[in-house]
């Protein structure tokens, strides 16, 4: 068993052994010193509650979390921190959730994408210019390779690192947390694990394609969530693939249809001189974490945006009433 909890400083999900409860620890992400919570004690045996019970004097009774199972019924409360509840997703629902969040966060999403693109473009431009200088200097091929290989490798690692930071940025945005440009440069702790999982994923995908095209597609959909599982749950390489396999059970066809719809929309967006990609690229970057959160039963920012507005009181000649109690909680 392990204890999962979130850091109060950066809200990153942490996992430690159950023997570390009550001890002092340091968050590897932000360096916050914290106390590991004690593992939840097993509840004492009690008779089954009646189908209906009156609320306690201090408020309504707390409902127990339903067991995690695929295809959670509608109306089920979202999964709590540290909990994954595999849920059947709906293509239209995921797209509408993503669009609701995207409309409210278009500016920040676009700036993040442009920042990643700009840094990667400058790095590749430097490599290209250095290569051109070496060519004009007529240096021996062996010397060119000796110098250019580390530069190209470093440029590739930089781009991969920025992609991880971009995933963290859009995961925060999809969850409704405050995402900042500094998040683009925080992918270091996940670099090796995501690289290892990506290599295993690529090998399995290639084997599936060699056998037949359909097995390759199935493998791609089955393990497609390993990337976000590592970022969100801080799990290892093998565990991320295993969790992705369990989560996508019953969702692989929907994920495949989402990929087809996304390819068609990207093609249409690229027709007007590529201008539509300014909207399409950040939208699809946000679509992936929204799909992940919905598939794991976690709440998204769209759940807050979809809350119906409170009705305005009818105009009257009476003096304005005192503000209701719920407004005190907003101050």
Buried (B, 14 or more C-beta within 10 A) or exposed (E): EEBBBBBEEBBBBBEBEEEBBEEEBEBEBEEBEBEBEEBEEEEEEEEEEEEEEEEEEEEEEEEEEEEBEBEBEEEEEBBEEBEBBBBBBEBEEBBBBBBBBBEBBBEBBBEBBBBBEEBBEEBBEEBEEBBEEBEEEEEEEEEBEEBBEEBBEEBBEBBBBBBBBBBBBBBBBBBBEEBEEEBBBBBEBBEEBBBBBBEBBEEBBEEBBEEEEEBBBBBBBBBBBBBBBBBBBBBBBEBBBBBBBEBBEBBBEBBBEBBEEBEEBBEEBEEEEEEBBBBBBBBBBBBBBBBBBBBBBBBBBBBEEEEEEEEEEEEEEEEEEEEEEEEEEEE
